[in-house]
Amino acid sequence: MNDWQTMETAPKDGTDIIVYRPNFDGNYIPKVGVDYWHKRLKCWGKSRADTPPIAWQPMPSPPVT
């Protein structure tokens, strides 16, 4: 099942989401990782201009203990 959605539909309220970045650097910026929209700077908080996310998924529910 593929739940990836386009970035145009991603929440921009500071919610953590899982993102996919095809242009990643392999060290600091992972191909798949957690990101959020930085409201004040109006950009993805954990991505760079040269590694923008192109797809996203909601975070899964935490495990039940």
C-alpha positions in Angstrom: 0.0 0.0 0.0 1.4 3.4 -1.0 0.3 6.2 1.2 2.6 8.9 -0.1 0.9 12.2 -0.9 2.2 15.2 -2.8 3.7 18.0 -0.8 1.0 20.4 -1.8 -1.3 18.5 0.5 1.1 18.4 3.5 0.0 20.1 6.7 1.7 23.5 7.3 0.8 23.8 11.0 4.0 22.5 12.5 2.8 18.9 12.6 5.6 16.3 12.3 5.3 14.2 9.1 7.3 11.6 7.3 8.9 13.0 4.1 10.6 11.5 1.0 13.6 13.4 -0.5 15.0 12.0 -3.7 18.0 14.4 -3.6 19.5 13.6 -0.2 23.1 14.0 1.0 23.3 10.6 2.8 24.6 12.2 6.0 22.7 15.1 7.5 19.6 14.9 5.2 18.1 11.4 5.0 16.1 10.2 2.0 13.2 9.4 4.3 12.8 11.3 7.5 10.7 13.4 9.8 10.0 17.0 8.9 7.6 19.9 9.7 6.6 23.2 8.2 8.4 26.1 9.9 5.7 28.7 10.1 7.9 31.7 10.7 10.5 30.9 8.1 7.9 29.4 5.7 10.0 26.4 4.7 10.5 22.7 5.7 12.3 22.8 9.1 14.6 19.8 8.5 15.2 20.0 4.8 17.5 22.3 2.7 16.7 24.1 -0.6 18.8 21.4 -2.4 17.1 18.5 -0.7 13.4 19.4 -0.8 10.8 16.8 0.1 8.5 15.7 -2.8 6.1 13.4 -0.9 4.8 12.9 2.6 2.9 10.6 4.9 1.4 11.1 8.3 3.3 9.9 11.3 2.1 6.4 12.5 0.4 6.0 15.8 2.9 5.2 18.6 2.9 1.6 19.9 0.6 0.7 22.7 2.4 -0.3 25.9 
